């Protein structure tokens, strides 16, 4: 499974040779349930392969491939998919609050699970028919049809979780859980419980991921960025704390990640 986001901050190697990755927004009426459709295609010669790491977003991925169709629950840190041969995948990244509409229950107890897509038989058949010779618009149309009955079950809790996740992800002024408590007027205990149940992680996780996604993006885009300045811009008290978090989640120090990205860009 390859995760993605409408920006370029999810995939940690978005320019890997032999891989193309298209993304498209859905019709705005689906805003409460899904973020985007993503469509990677890859063609790799011989026995070559690509390890495509992805920093997780707070949402389920619904993924159809030529031989398998699954729902992927998020994991902590970086997920890695090894790509070989010639193939494709069509994916849908759900909104944080909508995960429980697809996989009911407490998602914090199911992190990392790979499940069968509920009522996904017709979805898989349509994508396998349309995607190989088609476009991302064909994938989007199939996913929108599958989402219609899910859209009818959106409630106030789904909307609240989406709003909290948006604030944690997009607003750089949100640096601690108390900022979310104050903004949404929700008791901290309820906020913690709601996010853990619906997303699988804590509110602090949401804030940390936003900072580390931004860090990885900026290190890819600016090879001269000073790490101390980057740490300060992202709200870290010192560079050492930033480096520890980055290495824990990404698997490399910021400096090593920057070097690896430079090498990847220069590869033929």
Protein Blocks (a to p, Z undefined) as FASTA:
>chain_A
ZZddfblmlpmclmbghiacddddddfklmmmofbdcddddddehjbccddddddddddd
ddddfkbccdddddehjdddddehjdddddddddfklmmmmmgcjfklmgoiacddehkl
mmmmmmmmmmmmmcfklmmmmmmmmmmmmmmmpcfklmmmmmmmmmmmmmmklmbfklmm
mmnopafklmmmmmmmmnopafklmmmmmmmmmmmmmmmmmmkbcfklmmmmnopabfkl
mmmmmmmmnopafklmmmmmmmmmmpZZ
